[in-house]
Structure formats: C-alpha cells, structure tokens
Amino acid sequence: MNISSSLPTVEYLDILPLGVVVLANDYSVVSWNRTISEWTGIPAEEIAGRDIRERFPHLRDTRYALRIQQVLEGGPAALFSTQFHPHFIPAPLPDGTLRFQKTSVHSSHTGGKNYAIFFIDDVTELVAQVHAFRKMKDMAYAEVEERKRKEEALALANKKINLLSSITRHDILNQIMALKFYIELMREEKDPAVISEILQKEESLAGVIEHQVNFARDYQEMGIHAPAWQQVNESIENAIASLPTKGIDIIKDLDSLEVFADPLLEKVFYNLIDNALNYGGPTMTSIRVTSEKTTEGLVLSLEDNGTGIEAKDREYLFTHGFGKHTGLGLFLIREILSITGIGIREAGSPGKGARFEIVVPEGKYRYKRE
C-alpha cells in the first residue's frame, strides 16, 4: 500500500480503534493518535517531533530497522506478526502484562517526502482465545491418549485372563484327578501307616488346589479396573502392613514417584517382599527400594541382603508353575506389570541378596508435585 495523497488528519486518526503512528524519513514522530497514546500512557505532545527510537530503542534492531527503512524509501508494506513481533510498541494492560499486537507499516509520499504509517492492532483477546483453544485441544488430546492407554491395557488384561483361566482350570483338574486316585487307594488300603501317608499326599494336593483357586481369584481382579497413576510409596506401605516384617528394615527412597499401572500394583510389592521374607534366609536384615533413571526408562529396584537367587533359576523365575511352592506369585507380578508395558527382571548376586528390577518406560512414571 502506497499512500500518495496527503497524510491523514489528526482528527481522523484519533477516531480509529487501533494505534496509528506516522514517522518521517528521520524516524521522528509526525502523528501519534489517541489510541496509541492511551495504550502507552505517552501523550502525543510529549513524543511528537522526537526520534521514536529514543523511546523505543528495540526499533533499532535489524529485525525491525531494515524493514522500516525499506518502507521509508517507498518500498512495499511490511507486516510484523503477533508470533514474532508481539509487542511492536510495548503497551501495558491494567494487570501489567503487555498487549499482543499485529502491526503493518505502509509507505506514504506527500509533499515530496516519504513517510511510514504504522497501523497497530490490539489482538490480545484473540491471542488469549487461541491459547485457550490450544490448551483445551491439548487437554482433550491428553484425555484421548489416556483413554486409549487404558482401553489397550484392559484389552490385554482380558486376553491374559482368558488364557490363564484355561491353564488354571487344566491344572486344577489334574490335581483333582490325582486326589481322586489317592481316595481310591485309601478305600482299598488297610495299613494305617500307608493310609496316613496317603492322607498327607491328599492334604498336599488340597493345598495346591487352594493356592491355585486363590491365584485365579487374584488374577481375575487384574484388569477389572482401568490402570491409573499409583503412588509407589503408598503401595509399598499398604503391602508392608499385611506382612510379618518385624526385625526387617525396609528402606524406601522414592520421593513422590508415581507409575501408571494396574490397581493391583500393591500386590506386586506384597509378593516381592513376601518372597524376600520367605526365601531371604536367616541372615537377611533389610529390604531397600530405590529408583534410578536410565536409558531404558525408570528402574525401580527392590533388593534384600539375604541369600540371593541362583543364576540358573533367573530365566524361569517368572514362568507359570516355576518355584518352590505353587510358582504363581512371580508370574502374577509379571502379568500385572505387563498390562501397562512395565517389565521386571532379577539382577541380584547369589549369596549377596536378591534384586528385582522393575523397568518403567518413559511416559509411565512421573513425580507428583506437591
């Protein structure tokens, strides 16, 4: 835009709802309308005839000066966007924050001289609306992602439950068949010593069946409720409250750590600590829980100073059926954690203690701010 007629009158400029500034070729202020005066608190008579750069030295910067100079030399109009030049002429709002502005500069040639006319539009409200929209969009996106994670975790849990239900049902039926076999033996046996031996075997089978039924109950609880952010310290405290930990120091150094996991996370810590209490040996005196950020994500470690686990057993620790009793505790732990993509491994040293490392990927842990 090149204005070749006379410059707009002061009266005309003062009725405009946007800031208008007219500069001469030497950057002196020719016109400073009422709107820009009200925005800045600078009366027109105070700044008229003065070099605008004295009051606003940032206009000397190359990113402003080159384009303004081109307009003063009769070049094309220049646009200073809100994104890169939000405060062309700093103008505070009542709360002290600066107005967001969109500024265009146009050349005017009159009386043999070149002038630059600045039209400064206050877009603060529009910017606020855009920011609010982006925030709302980000929140909506985060909610969708959260819902998606939960749905995927629930689908995985249901798949695991269906698979394990068939396995557990098969295992229980096998134990029942064995139990029936011993019942038939008892009916034919007359020797009290043999009967006593058979009874012990039947009691053992009944115990195994009971463990398997209890495990099935716990496993079915997995995935009933959607995964959520779990406070790790609280989960450990709840687990400890149900265990005979007298005489064992349990040390936690986790701050306000939270992990995104199935609500059965507490059972993970219950089983790990119970495992340490059962198999740590008489020399075990402490269990320590710590966390460390690594390239894998966050490694949450639970280690004791007991007898440890033999290297040859590590590969099968989390396998269904492996173990000294029912072989279900560590398997359940792995299944609960895997619902939200969390892994677990054993990395202790035989004779020095067991160390279970829970590997929490990025995005699945956070530190809650007070």
Residue pairs with C-beta under 8 A, 6 or more apart in sequence:
1 77
1 106
1 107
2 74
2 106
2 107
2 108
2 109
3 106
3 107
3 108
3 109
3 110
3 117
4 108
4 109
4 110
5 110
6 110
6 111
7 22
7 30
7 31
7 108
7 110
7 115
7 117
8 20
8 22
8 31
8 117
10 31
10 33
13 20
13 22
13 31
13 33
13 34
14 33
14 34
14 35
16 33
16 35
17 35
18 35
18 119
18 120
18 121
18 122
19 33
19 35
19 36
19 39
19 89
19 91
19 101
19 118
19 119
19 120
19 121
19 122
20 31
20 33
20 35
20 36
20 117
20 118
20 119
20 120
21 29
21 31
21 32
21 33
21 36
21 52
21 89
21 117
21 118
21 120
22 29
22 30
22 31
22 32
22 108
22 115
22 116
22 117
22 118
23 29
23 30
23 52
23 68
23 72
23 115
23 116
23 118
24 30
24 113
24 115
25 72
25 113
25 114
25 115
26 51
27 51
27 52
27 53
27 59
28 49
28 50
28 51
28 52
29 47
29 48
29 49
29 50
29 51
29 52
30 48
30 115
31 44
31 48
32 42
32 44
32 47
32 48
33 44
34 44
36 42
36 89
36 91
36 120
37 43
37 44
39 89
39 91
39 99
39 122
40 89
40 90
40 91
41 92
42 55
47 55
52 59
53 59
53 60
56 89
56 90
58 64
59 65
59 68
63 84
63 85
64 80
64 85
64 88
67 78
67 80
67 105
68 78
68 105
68 116
70 76
70 78
71 77
71 78
71 105
71 106
71 107
71 116
72 107
72 114
72 115
72 116
73 107
73 114
74 107
74 109
74 114
75 107
76 107
77 104
77 105
77 106
77 107
78 104
78 105
79 102
79 103
79 104
79 105
80 88
80 101
80 102
80 103
80 104
80 105
81 102
82 100
82 101
82 102
82 123
82 127
85 101
85 103
86 98
86 100
86 101
86 127
87 98
87 99
87 100
87 101
88 101
88 103
88 118
88 120
89 101
89 103
89 118
89 120
90 98
91 98
91 99
91 101
91 122
92 98
92 99
93 99
93 124
99 122
99 124
100 122
100 123
100 124
100 126
100 127
101 120
101 121
101 122
101 123
102 120
102 121
102 123
103 118
103 119
103 120
103 121
104 118
104 119
105 116
105 117
105 118
105 119
106 116
106 117
106 119
107 114
107 115
107 116
107 117
108 114
108 115
108 116
108 117
109 115
149 227
149 260
149 340
150 226
150 227
153 223
153 226
153 227
153 262
153 339
153 340
154 223
154 226
154 227
156 223
156 338
156 339
157 222
157 223
157 262
157 339
158 223
160 219
160 222
160 223
160 335
160 338
160 339
161 219
161 220
161 222
161 223
164 216
164 219
164 320
164 335
165 216
165 219
165 220
167 320
168 212
168 215
168 216
168 219
171 212
171 321
172 209
172 212
172 213
175 205
175 208
175 209
175 212
176 209
178 205
179 202
179 205
179 206
179 209
182 198
182 201
182 202
182 205
183 202
185 198
186 195
186 198
186 199
186 202
189 195
189 198
208 326
211 325
211 326
211 328
212 326
212 328
215 326
215 328
215 332
218 264
218 267
218 332
219 332
219 335
221 264
222 262
222 264
222 332
222 335
222 336
222 339
223 262
223 339
225 262
225 263
227 260
227 261
227 262
227 263
227 339
227 340
228 260
228 261
228 263
229 258
229 259
229 260
229 366
229 368
230 258
230 259
230 260
230 261
230 263
230 265
230 266
231 256
231 257
231 258
231 368
232 254
232 257
232 258
232 259
232 265
232 291
232 300
233 252
233 254
233 256
233 257
235 265
235 266
235 268
235 269
236 250
236 252
236 254
236 269
236 273
236 289
238 266
239 266
239 267
239 269
239 270
239 273
240 250
240 273
242 270
243 270
243 273
243 274
243 277
244 277
245 273
245 277
247 285
248 277
248 284
248 285
248 286
248 287
249 285
249 286
249 287
250 273
250 286
250 287
250 288
250 289
251 286
251 287
251 288
251 289
252 288
252 289
253 288
253 289
253 290
253 291
254 289
254 290
254 291
254 300
255 367
256 367
256 368
256 369
256 370
257 291
257 298
257 300
257 365
257 366
257 367
258 365
258 366
258 367
258 368
259 265
259 298
259 300
259 340
259 342
259 360
259 364
259 365
260 340
260 363
260 364
260 365
261 268
261 336
261 337
261 339
261 340
261 342
261 364
262 336
262 337
262 339
262 340
264 336
265 336
267 332
267 333
267 336
268 333
268 336
268 337
268 358
269 302
271 329
271 330
271 332
271 333
272 302
272 333
272 356
273 287
273 302
274 329
275 329
275 330
275 354
276 284
276 287
276 302
276 304
276 306
276 354
277 284
279 306
279 307
279 309
279 324
279 354
280 304
280 305
280 306
280 307
280 353
280 354
281 306
281 307
283 305
283 306
283 307
284 304
284 305
284 306
284 307
284 353
285 305
286 304
286 305
287 302
287 303
287 304
288 301
288 302
288 303
288 304
289 300
289 301
289 302
290 300
290 301
291 298
291 299
291 300
291 301
292 298
292 299
292 301
293 299
296 359
296 361
297 359
297 360
297 361
297 362
297 364
297 365
298 359
298 360
298 365
299 357
299 358
299 359
299 360
300 357
300 358
300 359
300 360
301 355
301 356
301 357
301 358
302 355
302 356
302 358
303 348
303 353
303 354
303 355
303 356
304 353
304 354
304 355
305 352
305 353
306 353
306 354
307 350
307 351
307 353
308 348
308 349
308 350
308 351
308 352
308 353
308 354
309 317
309 346
309 348
309 350
309 354
310 350
311 350
313 322
314 345
314 346
316 322
317 323
317 330
317 346
318 330
318 331
318 333
318 334
318 344
319 327
319 331
320 327
320 328
320 331
321 327
321 328
321 331
322 330
322 331
323 329
323 330
333 344
334 344
337 343
337 344
337 358
340 364
341 361
341 364
342 358
342 359
342 360
342 361
342 364
343 358
343 359
344 356
344 357
344 358
344 359
345 356
345 357
345 359
346 354
346 355
346 356
346 357
347 355
347 356
347 357
348 354
348 355
348 356
349 355
